[in-house]
Amino acid sequence: MAENIVSPGVFTRENDLSFIPQGVAEIGAAIVGPTVKGPVNVPIKVNSFSDYAATFGTTFKSGSSYYEFFTSIAAEYYLRNSGALTVVRVVSGSTFGPASASATCSLDPANAFDVFTLADGVIMNSAGTLGTNSALAEGTTDNLRYEISNVNNETGTFTFSIRRGDDTENRKIYLEQYNNVNLDPNTTNYIGRAVGTQRLTIQDAASADPFLQLSGDYPNISKYVRVANIRDTIDYLDTNGDVRVGSASGSLPAAGSGSAGGAFGGGLGGDVSATEFKMFDQITETNVQGLDPDTDYTTAFRLLKNQDEYDINLLIAPGMTLTNHGTAVAEAKTTVEDRGDVFLVVDPVLHDTTALGTVTSAANNLVSSYAATYWPWVKVAATRLNRNVWVPPSVVIPGVLSYNDAVAFEWFAPAGLTRGGIDIAVQAERKLTKANRDTLYDGRVNPIATFPGQGVTVFGQKTLQKKATSLDRVNVRRLLINLKKFIASTSRFLIFENNTSATRNRFLSTVNPYMESVQENQGLYAFRVVMDETNNTPDIIDQNILKGDIFIQPARAAEFIVVDFNILPTGASFGD
């Protein structure tokens, strides 16, 4: 409504230009890679790392593959500053599942957890799974035995049953039964939670008076037993695709040894030292731990092309490289470019190398403004392992992007000392000199630099586009992705509306305020939105098209700061 201004005075007005549509900032990334468990080739959205762990498991355990670890740490780091992540689990048929229909699970509770009776005088007949009758002591009604059944190799679940001690194989008497329990403490069906772990004991030390002590984390559900000790909550698959449980010591297996070695080229071990795992020493072009990214990842990328079902703005596949996985990279490129609203982060090489030419040459294998690559690998603090672990750049870069978006906007450069720090990084595999950074940046590879007192930092933001335009920078491409997502979401409601001035004004009244908010928040220098009779001519209208034109001048990041010091002679005028 127009103001009624007649006589002189001071009039104040508010123009709220801070409008940001709900949902744009929490669209989230998509990560494609192997996980400990979960459905295969089914994109699932999680909103926290606990959600991720419940569905896909964590890999901070013995027997995890390098690639599983990459997926897990990338998810955890990204979700620190984002509330949305779409995960697609990929597998190799020879590694991540039963080798044949006859493959059996060797999940042995005697090697996984201990069970004790709650009542005095009640004795367990067997400490392990129910074997043959001849292997058990002659039972009575006061005795108990338990049984493991219905083991699921894919989900890592099983049925835990408590039976009467005097029953037989032909006459089983079940006292209690717990279905679909597992060894994952992050789930509600964790065996400890399902059965209970609390135990009241009498402490009678020689130097102290007797006293009662309650131990255990979970209240007892069972009337007969408690879970006394989880020796090692491991749910990995061996070379036959069978679920295996680790040793009571919980020590990490050495490369190529033990029941976990053959499946993944050594489990999460490799070159083990007291402080770190050099994973890149164990991963080669021919040793990708059962995975073939050119085939195993391709199906996942094609699923994510469904723009209507999967709303994402970032795509990563840790371990997939420009050098070694051309088919998968091409499919990923097709996915992000066909959608037009997703940015791809991909590693240049499979493992670290000191040859900068090898790294820059890798960048030539992909030309796109929708993708970027970074180097070198970094060592991260894996607190769950109490060790430092080497990971490829694609594992940590998504976390940098989510932090950038949390403290600023997508159109700010995710680089530099303000927003480009990798706070979980202990060190970069190579400390780059200024000349090294020049070589990489000239080759469209974004350096990961190390600065004294500043830590490990992303120090570049070039896309893999060769042509020198505004879109050769990450912040500009991500600005366009943001704008296109907003336009698409708001314009969808105008489909099938009449192409009239009223409909066009509805579009303008929504888009202009948003563009103004982006400008106010330093994303644009200038813009113009046109949707009127000039571009909606009769022939356009007759084609059932509602036409709009948006002209923008995107803000550019200051990557090069040049300050000239001009030394003047004594007495010279400084002028204006």
C-alpha positions as CSV (number, residue, x, y, z in Angstrom):
1,M,0.0,0.0,0.0
2,A,1.3,3.4,-1.0
3,E,2.1,5.8,1.9
4,N,0.0,8.9,2.3
5,I,2.8,11.5,2.4
6,V,1.4,15.0,2.3
7,S,3.3,17.2,4.8
8,P,7.1,17.2,5.5
9,G,8.4,14.7,8.0
10,V,10.7,11.7,8.5
11,F,9.4,8.4,7.3
12,T,11.0,5.1,8.0
13,R,10.4,1.9,6.1
14,E,11.7,-1.7,6.2
15,N,12.8,-3.8,3.3
16,D,13.6,-7.3,4.4
17,L,16.0,-8.6,1.9
18,S,17.2,-11.5,4.0
19,F,14.7,-14.0,2.7
20,I,16.2,-17.5,2.1
21,P,13.8,-20.3,1.1
22,Q,13.4,-23.1,3.6
23,G,15.3,-26.2,2.6
24,V,17.9,-24.6,0.3
25,A,20.7,-24.6,2.9
26,E,20.0,-28.2,4.0
27,I,19.9,-30.1,0.8
28,G,23.1,-31.9,1.5
29,A,25.6,-34.0,-0.3
30,A,25.6,-37.5,-1.7
31,I,28.4,-39.9,-0.9
32,V,28.9,-43.1,-2.9
33,G,31.1,-45.9,-1.4
34,P,31.2,-49.1,0.5
35,T,30.0,-49.4,4.1
36,V,30.0,-52.1,6.7
37,K,26.3,-52.8,6.3
38,G,23.1,-51.4,4.8
39,P,21.0,-51.8,1.7
40,V,23.0,-51.8,-1.6
41,N,22.4,-49.2,-4.3
42,V,19.5,-47.6,-2.4
43,P,20.1,-43.8,-1.8
44,I,19.2,-43.2,1.9
45,K,19.1,-39.8,3.5
46,V,20.6,-39.4,7.0
47,N,20.5,-36.4,9.2
48,S,23.3,-37.1,11.6
49,F,26.3,-39.4,12.0
50,S,24.3,-41.5,14.5
51,D,21.7,-42.0,11.8
52,Y,24.5,-43.0,9.4
53,A,26.0,-45.5,11.9
54,A,22.6,-47.1,12.6
55,T,22.0,-47.7,8.9
56,F,25.5,-48.3,7.5
57,G,27.6,-49.1,10.5
58,T,30.9,-47.5,11.4
59,T,34.3,-48.7,10.2
60,F,36.3,-47.8,13.3
61,K,36.8,-51.5,14.0
62,S,39.2,-54.3,13.1
63,G,38.5,-55.8,9.7
64,S,37.2,-52.7,8.0
65,S,38.3,-51.9,4.5
66,Y,40.1,-48.7,3.6
67,Y,37.3,-47.7,1.4
68,E,34.7,-48.3,4.1
69,F,36.7,-46.1,6.4
70,F,36.9,-43.4,3.7
71,T,33.1,-43.4,3.4
72,S,32.6,-43.3,7.1
73,I,35.0,-40.5,8.0
74,A,33.8,-38.4,5.0
75,A,30.2,-38.8,6.3
76,E,31.2,-38.0,9.9
77,Y,33.2,-34.9,8.9
78,Y,30.6,-33.6,6.5
79,L,27.7,-34.0,9.0
80,R,29.5,-32.0,11.7
81,N,28.2,-28.9,9.9
82,S,25.3,-30.2,7.8
83,G,22.0,-31.8,8.6
84,A,21.5,-33.8,5.5
85,L,23.5,-36.5,3.6
86,T,22.4,-39.0,1.0
87,V,24.4,-42.3,1.2
88,V,24.6,-45.0,-1.5
89,R,26.3,-48.2,-0.5
90,V,28.2,-49.9,-3.3
91,V,29.5,-53.5,-3.1
92,S,31.5,-56.0,-5.0
93,G,29.8,-59.2,-5.5
94,S,32.9,-61.2,-4.8
95,T,33.6,-59.4,-1.6
96,F,30.6,-57.9,0.1
97,G,28.2,-60.8,0.3
98,P,27.9,-64.5,0.4
99,A,30.1,-66.2,-2.2
100,S,27.3,-68.6,-2.9
101,A,24.0,-69.7,-1.6
102,S,25.7,-72.3,0.5
103,A,27.9,-69.9,2.3
104,T,27.4,-70.0,6.0
105,C,27.9,-67.4,8.7
106,S,30.5,-68.2,11.3
107,L,29.2,-65.8,13.9
108,D,30.2,-67.5,17.1
109,P,28.9,-65.9,20.3
110,A,31.7,-67.5,22.3
111,N,34.1,-65.3,20.4
112,A,31.9,-62.2,20.5
113,F,30.3,-61.9,23.9
114,D,30.0,-63.6,27.3
115,V,26.6,-64.5,28.9
116,F,26.2,-65.1,32.6
117,T,23.1,-66.2,34.6
118,L,21.3,-63.7,36.9
119,A,20.1,-66.1,39.6
120,D,22.3,-68.1,42.0
121,G,22.3,-71.8,41.4
122,V,21.5,-71.4,37.7
123,I,24.2,-72.9,35.6
124,M,24.9,-72.4,31.9
125,N,25.4,-75.6,30.1
126,S,27.3,-74.1,27.1
127,A,29.4,-71.0,26.7
128,G,29.0,-71.1,22.9
129,T,26.4,-71.8,20.3
130,L,24.4,-74.9,20.8
131,G,26.3,-77.9,19.4
132,T,25.5,-81.5,19.2
133,N,23.7,-83.0,22.2
134,S,26.8,-85.2,23.0
135,A,28.9,-82.0,23.4
136,L,26.7,-80.7,26.2
137,A,26.5,-81.8,29.8
138,E,23.5,-83.6,30.9
139,G,21.1,-80.9,31.8
140,T,18.4,-80.3,34.4
141,T,15.6,-77.8,34.7
142,D,17.9,-75.6,36.7
143,N,20.3,-75.3,33.9
144,L,20.2,-73.0,30.9
145,R,21.6,-73.0,27.4
146,Y,21.5,-70.4,24.6
147,E,21.3,-70.7,20.9
148,I,22.2,-68.4,18.0
149,S,20.0,-68.7,14.9
150,N,18.6,-66.8,11.9
151,V,21.9,-65.2,11.1
152,N,21.7,-62.6,8.3
153,N,25.0,-62.0,6.5
154,E,23.9,-58.8,4.9
155,T,22.5,-57.0,8.0
156,G,24.7,-58.6,10.7
157,T,21.6,-59.6,12.8
158,F,20.8,-62.8,14.5
159,T,18.3,-64.4,16.9
160,F,19.4,-65.0,20.5
161,S,17.4,-67.6,22.4
162,I,17.6,-68.9,26.0
163,R,16.6,-72.6,26.4
164,R,16.0,-74.9,29.2
165,G,19.0,-77.0,30.1
166,D,17.1,-80.4,29.9
167,D,15.7,-79.9,26.4
168,T,17.0,-81.6,23.3
169,E,17.5,-80.8,19.7
170,N,14.2,-82.6,19.0
171,R,12.4,-81.0,21.9
172,K,13.5,-77.4,22.3
173,I,12.1,-75.5,25.2
174,Y,12.5,-71.8,24.7
175,L,12.4,-69.5,27.8
176,E,13.2,-66.2,26.0
177,Q,14.0,-65.1,22.5
178,Y,15.4,-61.9,21.1
179,N,15.1,-61.4,17.4
180,N,17.2,-59.3,15.0
181,V,19.8,-58.4,17.6
182,N,23.3,-57.4,16.5
183,L,26.8,-56.4,17.7
184,D,26.5,-52.7,16.8
185,P,26.4,-50.5,19.9
186,N,24.9,-47.6,17.9
187,T,21.6,-49.5,17.3
188,T,18.6,-50.1,19.5
189,N,18.9,-53.9,18.8
190,Y,22.4,-54.1,20.2
191,I,22.7,-57.4,22.1
192,G,23.7,-55.6,25.3
193,R,20.6,-53.3,25.1
194,A,18.2,-56.1,24.2
195,V,19.3,-58.5,26.9
196,G,20.8,-56.2,29.6
197,T,24.3,-55.9,31.1
198,Q,23.7,-54.9,34.7
199,R,25.0,-57.1,37.4
200,L,24.9,-56.8,41.2
201,T,27.9,-58.4,42.9
202,I,29.4,-58.6,46.4
203,Q,32.9,-57.1,46.7
204,D,34.8,-58.8,49.5
205,A,38.3,-57.5,49.3
206,A,40.7,-58.5,52.1
207,S,41.4,-54.9,53.0
208,A,37.8,-53.7,53.0
209,D,34.4,-54.5,54.2
210,P,32.1,-56.4,51.9
211,F,29.8,-54.1,49.7
212,L,27.4,-54.4,46.9
213,Q,28.5,-53.1,43.5
214,L,26.3,-52.5,40.4
215,S,28.0,-52.8,37.1
216,G,26.9,-52.7,33.5
217,D,25.4,-50.1,31.1
218,Y,22.0,-51.4,30.3
219,P,19.1,-52.6,32.5
220,N,18.4,-56.3,32.4
221,I,15.5,-57.2,30.1
222,S,16.1,-61.0,30.4
223,K,14.9,-62.9,33.4
224,Y,17.7,-65.4,33.2
225,V,20.9,-63.9,31.8
226,R,22.9,-60.8,31.2
227,V,25.5,-59.9,28.6
228,A,28.7,-59.7,30.6
229,N,31.3,-58.6,28.1
230,I,31.3,-57.7,24.4
231,R,34.7,-58.7,23.4
232,D,34.9,-57.0,20.0
233,T,31.9,-55.5,18.2
234,I,33.1,-56.4,14.7
235,D,30.8,-57.2,11.8
236,Y,33.0,-57.5,8.7
237,L,32.8,-60.1,5.9
238,D,35.6,-62.5,5.0
239,T,36.7,-63.7,1.6
240,N,33.7,-66.0,1.5
241,G,31.3,-63.2,2.3
242,D,30.7,-64.6,5.8
243,V,30.3,-62.4,8.9
244,R,33.3,-62.8,11.2
245,V,34.0,-61.7,14.7
246,G,37.4,-60.5,15.8
247,S,39.6,-61.7,18.6
248,A,39.1,-60.9,22.2
249,S,42.1,-58.6,22.2
250,G,40.6,-56.4,19.6
251,S,43.9,-55.9,17.9
252,L,43.9,-54.8,14.3
253,P,44.9,-57.5,11.8
254,A,48.0,-57.1,9.8
255,A,47.8,-56.8,6.1
256,G,47.0,-60.0,4.4
257,S,46.8,-62.0,7.6
258,G,44.0,-63.5,9.7
259,S,40.4,-64.1,8.8
260,A,40.0,-60.5,7.7
261,G,43.1,-60.2,5.5
262,G,42.1,-61.8,2.2
263,A,38.8,-59.9,1.8
264,F,40.2,-56.4,1.7
265,G,43.9,-56.8,1.2
266,G,44.5,-56.6,4.9
267,G,41.6,-54.9,6.7
268,L,42.1,-51.6,8.3
269,G,45.8,-52.2,8.9
270,G,48.2,-52.1,6.1
271,D,51.5,-50.6,7.2
272,V,50.8,-50.3,10.9
273,S,52.8,-48.2,13.2
274,A,52.1,-46.9,16.7
275,T,50.6,-43.7,15.4
276,E,49.3,-44.1,11.9
277,F,48.0,-46.3,9.1
278,K,49.6,-45.6,5.7
279,M,46.6,-46.6,3.7
280,F,48.0,-45.2,0.4
281,D,50.8,-47.7,0.6
282,Q,48.3,-50.5,0.4
283,I,46.0,-49.2,-2.3
284,T,47.1,-49.6,-5.9
285,E,45.3,-49.7,-9.2
286,T,44.9,-53.5,-8.9
287,N,44.2,-53.5,-5.2
288,V,41.0,-51.7,-4.5
289,Q,39.8,-54.3,-2.0
290,G,37.3,-56.0,-4.1
291,L,35.8,-52.8,-5.6
292,D,35.8,-51.9,-9.3
293,P,34.6,-48.2,-9.4
294,D,34.1,-48.4,-13.1
295,T,31.3,-50.9,-12.6
296,D,30.3,-50.8,-8.9
297,Y,29.9,-47.0,-8.7
298,T,28.2,-46.6,-12.1
299,T,24.8,-47.9,-11.0
300,A,24.8,-45.6,-8.0
301,F,25.6,-42.5,-10.1
302,R,22.7,-43.4,-12.5
303,L,20.3,-43.6,-9.6
304,L,21.3,-40.1,-8.4
305,K,20.3,-38.7,-11.8
306,N,16.7,-38.8,-10.6
307,Q,16.5,-35.1,-9.8
308,D,12.9,-35.3,-8.6
309,E,13.6,-38.0,-6.0
310,Y,17.1,-37.1,-4.8
311,D,17.8,-33.5,-4.0
312,I,21.5,-33.1,-3.6
313,N,24.1,-30.4,-4.3
314,L,27.4,-32.2,-3.9
315,L,28.6,-35.6,-5.1
316,I,31.7,-37.5,-3.8
317,A,33.0,-41.0,-4.2
318,P,36.1,-41.4,-2.1
319,G,38.8,-43.4,-3.8
320,M,37.5,-42.9,-7.3
321,T,40.2,-41.1,-9.3
322,L,40.6,-39.2,-12.5
323,T,43.7,-41.4,-13.4
324,N,42.4,-44.9,-12.9
325,H,38.6,-44.9,-13.1
326,G,37.6,-43.2,-16.4
327,T,34.3,-44.9,-16.8
328,A,33.1,-44.1,-13.4
329,V,34.3,-40.5,-13.6
330,A,32.5,-40.1,-17.0
331,E,29.3,-41.4,-15.4
332,A,29.7,-39.1,-12.5
333,K,30.3,-36.1,-14.8
334,T,27.2,-37.0,-16.8
335,T,25.2,-37.2,-13.6
336,V,26.1,-33.7,-12.3
337,E,26.0,-32.0,-15.7
338,D,22.7,-33.6,-16.8
339,R,21.2,-32.5,-13.4
340,G,22.9,-29.1,-13.6
341,D,22.5,-28.6,-9.8
342,V,25.3,-30.8,-8.3
343,F,29.0,-30.3,-7.8
344,L,31.5,-33.2,-8.0
345,V,34.6,-33.6,-5.9
346,V,37.0,-36.3,-7.3
347,D,40.6,-37.3,-6.5
348,P,43.3,-36.9,-9.1
349,V,45.3,-40.0,-8.4
350,L,44.8,-43.3,-6.6
351,H,47.5,-42.7,-4.1
352,D,50.1,-40.1,-3.3
353,T,53.0,-39.4,-5.6
354,T,55.8,-36.9,-5.5
355,A,55.5,-36.2,-9.2
356,L,53.5,-33.0,-9.6
357,G,53.3,-33.6,-13.4
358,T,51.4,-36.9,-12.7
359,V,48.8,-35.0,-10.6
360,T,48.3,-32.1,-13.1
361,S,48.1,-34.6,-16.0
362,A,45.3,-36.3,-14.1
363,A,43.3,-33.1,-14.2
364,N,43.2,-33.2,-18.0
365,N,41.1,-36.4,-17.8
366,L,38.0,-34.3,-16.9
367,V,36.9,-31.0,-18.2
368,S,33.9,-29.5,-16.4
369,S,32.9,-26.5,-14.4
370,Y,30.8,-28.9,-12.3
371,A,33.8,-30.6,-10.8
372,A,37.0,-29.9,-8.8
373,T,40.0,-31.9,-7.7
374,Y,42.5,-31.4,-4.8
375,W,45.9,-32.7,-3.7
376,P,47.7,-34.1,-1.7
377,W,46.4,-36.7,0.8
378,V,46.1,-35.8,4.4
379,K,46.6,-37.5,7.7
380,V,43.5,-37.2,9.9
381,A,43.0,-37.8,13.6
382,A,40.8,-40.9,13.9
383,T,39.7,-40.5,17.5
384,R,37.6,-43.7,17.4
385,L,40.7,-45.6,16.5
386,N,43.0,-43.5,18.7
387,R,45.3,-43.3,15.7
388,N,46.1,-41.0,12.8
389,V,45.1,-42.3,9.4
390,W,45.9,-41.2,5.8
391,V,43.0,-40.4,3.6
392,P,42.5,-39.0,0.1
393,P,41.4,-35.3,-0.3
394,S,37.8,-36.3,-1.3
395,V,37.3,-37.6,2.2
396,V,37.9,-34.2,3.9
397,I,36.9,-31.6,1.2
398,P,33.1,-32.2,1.7
399,G,33.6,-31.3,5.4
400,V,35.3,-28.1,4.3
401,L,32.4,-27.2,2.0
402,S,29.8,-27.9,4.7
403,Y,31.7,-25.7,7.1
404,N,32.0,-22.9,4.5
405,D,28.2,-23.1,3.9
406,A,27.5,-23.1,7.7
407,V,29.5,-19.9,8.4
408,A,28.9,-18.1,5.1
409,F,27.2,-19.1,1.9
410,E,27.8,-21.4,-1.1
411,W,28.9,-18.4,-3.1
412,F,31.9,-17.8,-0.8
413,A,35.2,-19.5,-1.7
414,P,35.6,-22.7,0.3
415,A,39.3,-22.0,0.7
416,G,41.9,-19.9,2.6
417,L,42.6,-19.4,6.3
418,T,39.0,-18.3,7.1
419,R,36.9,-21.1,5.7
420,G,39.4,-23.5,4.1
421,G,41.0,-25.1,7.2
422,I,40.8,-28.9,7.6
423,D,40.7,-29.0,11.4
424,I,40.8,-32.8,11.6
425,A,44.0,-32.9,9.6
426,V,47.2,-33.6,11.4
427,Q,49.4,-32.9,8.4
428,A,49.4,-33.0,4.6
429,E,51.4,-35.8,3.0
430,R,53.5,-33.3,1.2
431,K,54.3,-29.7,2.4
432,L,53.9,-27.7,-0.8
433,T,56.2,-24.8,-1.6
434,K,54.9,-21.7,-3.4
435,A,56.3,-23.1,-6.6
436,N,54.5,-26.4,-6.0
437,R,51.2,-24.5,-5.5
438,D,51.8,-22.5,-8.6
439,T,52.3,-25.7,-10.7
440,L,49.2,-27.3,-9.3
441,Y,46.9,-24.3,-9.6
442,D,48.0,-23.7,-13.1
443,G,47.1,-27.3,-13.8
444,R,43.6,-26.8,-12.3
445,V,44.4,-28.8,-9.1
446,N,43.6,-27.1,-5.9
447,P,46.5,-27.3,-3.4
448,I,46.1,-28.4,0.1
449,A,48.8,-26.3,1.8
450,T,50.4,-26.3,5.2
451,F,51.2,-23.0,6.9
452,P,53.2,-22.6,10.2
453,G,50.7,-21.9,13.0
454,Q,47.7,-22.2,10.7
455,G,47.6,-25.9,10.0
456,V,46.4,-27.7,6.9
457,T,44.4,-25.5,4.5
458,V,42.6,-25.7,1.2
459,F,44.4,-23.0,-0.8
460,G,42.6,-23.0,-4.2
461,Q,39.1,-23.1,-5.7
462,K,39.4,-23.8,-9.4
463,T,36.9,-26.0,-11.2
464,L,38.1,-28.4,-13.9
465,Q,36.9,-26.1,-16.6
466,K,39.7,-25.1,-19.0
467,K,38.1,-22.0,-20.5
468,A,38.8,-18.8,-18.5
469,T,35.3,-17.7,-17.5
470,S,33.6,-16.9,-14.2
471,L,32.7,-20.6,-14.0
472,D,36.3,-21.7,-13.6
473,R,35.9,-20.9,-9.9
474,V,34.1,-23.2,-7.4
475,N,32.3,-20.3,-5.6
476,V,30.7,-19.1,-8.9
477,R,29.6,-22.6,-10.0
478,R,28.1,-23.2,-6.5
479,L,26.3,-19.8,-6.7
480,L,24.7,-20.9,-9.9
481,I,23.7,-24.3,-8.4
482,N,22.1,-22.4,-5.5
483,L,20.2,-20.1,-7.8
484,K,19.0,-22.8,-10.1
485,K,17.7,-24.9,-7.2
486,F,15.8,-21.9,-5.9
487,I,14.3,-21.1,-9.3
488,A,13.3,-24.7,-9.9
489,S,11.7,-25.1,-6.5
490,T,9.6,-21.9,-6.7
491,S,8.7,-22.1,-10.4
492,R,7.4,-25.6,-10.1
493,F,4.2,-24.2,-8.6
494,L,3.6,-22.2,-11.8
495,I,3.5,-25.2,-14.1
496,F,0.0,-25.4,-15.8
497,E,-0.9,-21.8,-14.7
498,N,-2.0,-19.5,-17.4
499,N,0.7,-17.5,-19.1
500,T,-0.6,-14.1,-18.1
501,S,0.9,-11.0,-16.5
502,A,-0.5,-12.2,-13.1
503,T,1.5,-15.4,-13.3
504,R,4.6,-13.6,-14.4
505,N,4.3,-11.2,-11.6
506,R,4.1,-14.1,-9.2
507,F,7.4,-15.3,-10.5
508,L,9.0,-11.9,-10.2
509,S,7.6,-11.2,-6.7
510,T,9.3,-14.4,-5.5
511,V,12.6,-14.4,-7.5
512,N,13.5,-10.7,-7.2
513,P,13.6,-10.7,-3.3
514,Y,15.7,-13.8,-3.3
515,M,18.2,-12.3,-5.8
516,E,18.3,-9.2,-3.7
517,S,19.1,-11.2,-0.6
518,V,22.0,-13.0,-2.5
519,Q,23.3,-9.6,-3.6
520,E,23.0,-8.2,-0.1
521,N,25.0,-11.3,1.1
522,Q,27.8,-10.6,-1.4
523,G,26.9,-13.2,-4.0
524,L,26.2,-10.8,-6.8
525,Y,27.4,-7.5,-8.0
526,A,24.2,-6.9,-10.0
527,F,21.3,-8.8,-11.5
528,R,18.2,-8.3,-13.7
529,V,15.2,-10.6,-14.0
530,V,13.0,-10.3,-17.1
531,M,9.7,-12.1,-17.5
532,D,7.2,-10.0,-19.4
533,E,5.8,-9.4,-22.9
534,T,9.3,-8.9,-24.3
535,N,10.3,-12.5,-23.9
536,N,6.9,-14.0,-23.7
537,T,5.9,-13.2,-27.2
538,P,2.7,-14.7,-28.8
539,D,4.8,-17.5,-30.5
540,I,6.4,-18.4,-27.2
541,I,3.0,-18.4,-25.5
542,D,1.6,-20.6,-28.3
543,Q,4.3,-23.2,-27.5
544,N,3.0,-23.4,-23.9
545,I,6.3,-21.9,-22.7
546,L,6.7,-19.4,-19.8
547,K,9.9,-17.7,-20.6
548,G,12.2,-15.9,-18.1
549,D,15.7,-14.4,-18.5
550,I,18.0,-13.8,-15.5
551,F,21.2,-11.7,-16.0
552,I,23.8,-11.9,-13.2
553,Q,27.2,-10.5,-12.4
554,P,28.6,-13.0,-9.9
555,A,30.9,-11.9,-7.2
556,R,34.5,-13.0,-7.7
557,A,36.8,-14.0,-4.9
558,A,40.0,-12.1,-4.2
559,E,42.6,-14.8,-4.8
560,F,45.5,-12.5,-5.5
561,I,46.1,-9.5,-3.3
562,V,48.5,-7.0,-4.9
563,V,49.7,-4.1,-2.8
564,D,52.1,-1.6,-4.4
565,F,54.4,0.3,-2.1
566,N,55.4,3.6,-3.8
567,I,58.5,5.2,-2.3
568,L,58.7,8.9,-2.8
569,P,61.6,11.3,-2.5
570,T,61.8,13.6,0.5
571,G,59.5,16.7,0.0
572,A,57.4,15.0,-2.6
573,S,53.6,15.8,-2.5
574,F,51.4,12.8,-1.8
575,G,48.5,14.5,-3.7
576,D,45.0,13.3,-3.4
